[in-house]
Amino acid sequence: MPLLEANPSHKLYVTGHSLGAALSTVVSFKLSCEESIQKPVMCINFASPRVGDAAFLEAVTVSSSSKPHTHKTISQRRNEFLTVSSSTTIGTRKGRQA
């Protein structure tokens, strides 16, 4: 990506809310698989629906072992903010597969 090449000190973040959060999950994974992007990709999303199936979760898990990809989901329940972080949480919610 020319923009990242021109700014080597910059980090790559992908973010979204609700449906945009679901899209940011998929886009950040795709970007982390790009050979031309050497930096870790960080996805931070808010109020995301469940994304992916067992095959998507497996692909993310395998990909994360070779290239860093951080995924954080922030959701609200009873006026408390909960943060779930780790690339393996993609496709899962509260430890269950989507």
C-alpha positions as CSV (number, residue, x, y, z in Angstrom):
1,M,0.0,0.0,0.0
2,P,1.6,3.3,-1.1
3,L,0.3,5.2,1.9
4,L,1.9,2.9,4.4
5,E,5.1,2.8,2.4
6,A,5.2,6.6,2.4
7,N,4.6,6.7,6.2
8,P,6.7,3.8,7.7
9,S,6.1,5.0,11.3
10,H,2.3,4.9,11.0
11,K,0.2,2.0,12.3
12,L,-2.8,0.4,10.5
13,Y,-6.1,0.5,12.3
14,V,-9.5,-0.7,11.0
15,T,-12.6,0.3,12.9
16,G,-16.4,0.2,12.7
17,H,-19.7,0.2,14.6
18,S,-22.5,-2.3,14.3
19,L,-22.6,-3.5,10.6
20,G,-19.5,-1.5,10.0
21,A,-17.8,-3.4,12.8
22,A,-18.6,-6.7,11.1
23,L,-17.1,-5.3,7.9
24,S,-14.0,-4.1,9.8
25,T,-13.5,-7.6,11.1
26,V,-13.5,-9.1,7.6
27,V,-11.4,-6.2,6.1
28,S,-8.8,-6.3,8.8
29,F,-8.3,-10.0,8.3
30,K,-8.0,-9.6,4.6
31,L,-5.5,-6.8,5.0
32,S,-3.5,-8.9,7.5
33,C,-3.1,-11.6,4.8
34,E,-1.7,-9.1,2.2
35,E,1.9,-9.8,1.5
36,S,2.5,-6.1,0.8
37,I,1.4,-5.0,4.3
38,Q,4.3,-5.8,6.6
39,K,2.8,-4.1,9.7
40,P,0.5,-5.7,12.2
41,V,-3.2,-4.8,11.6
42,M,-5.3,-3.7,14.5
43,C,-9.1,-4.0,14.3
44,I,-11.1,-2.1,17.0
45,N,-14.8,-2.3,16.6
46,F,-17.9,-1.4,18.6
47,A,-21.1,-3.4,19.0
48,S,-20.3,-5.9,16.3
49,P,-22.6,-8.7,15.4
50,R,-21.1,-12.2,15.3
51,V,-18.9,-12.6,12.2
52,G,-17.8,-15.7,10.4
53,D,-18.2,-19.4,10.8
54,A,-15.9,-22.2,12.0
55,A,-13.9,-22.0,8.7
56,F,-13.3,-18.2,9.2
57,L,-12.2,-18.7,12.8
58,E,-9.8,-21.4,11.7
59,A,-8.4,-19.2,9.0
60,V,-7.9,-16.3,11.5
61,T,-6.2,-18.6,14.0
62,V,-3.8,-20.0,11.4
63,S,-3.1,-16.6,10.0
64,S,-2.4,-15.1,13.4
65,S,0.3,-17.6,14.1
66,S,2.4,-16.3,11.2
67,K,1.5,-12.6,11.2
68,P,0.3,-10.5,14.1
69,H,-3.4,-9.4,13.9
70,T,-5.1,-7.9,16.9
71,H,-8.8,-7.7,17.2
72,K,-10.7,-5.9,19.9
73,T,-14.5,-5.8,20.3
74,I,-16.0,-3.3,22.7
75,S,-19.6,-3.9,23.7
76,Q,-21.9,-2.5,26.3
77,R,-24.1,-4.5,28.7
78,R,-25.9,-3.1,31.6
79,N,-24.0,0.2,31.5
80,E,-20.7,-1.6,31.8
81,F,-18.2,-1.7,28.9
82,L,-16.7,-5.1,28.2
83,T,-13.6,-5.5,26.1
84,V,-12.7,-8.8,24.4
85,S,-9.3,-8.9,22.8
86,S,-7.3,-11.5,20.9
87,S,-7.4,-12.5,17.3
88,T,-9.0,-15.8,18.3
89,T,-12.1,-14.0,19.5
90,I,-13.1,-13.3,15.9
91,G,-16.1,-15.5,15.1
92,T,-16.8,-16.2,18.8
93,R,-18.8,-14.5,21.4
94,K,-18.3,-15.5,25.1
95,G,-16.2,-18.5,24.2
96,R,-18.8,-20.0,21.8
97,Q,-18.4,-20.4,18.1
98,A,-20.7,-18.1,16.0
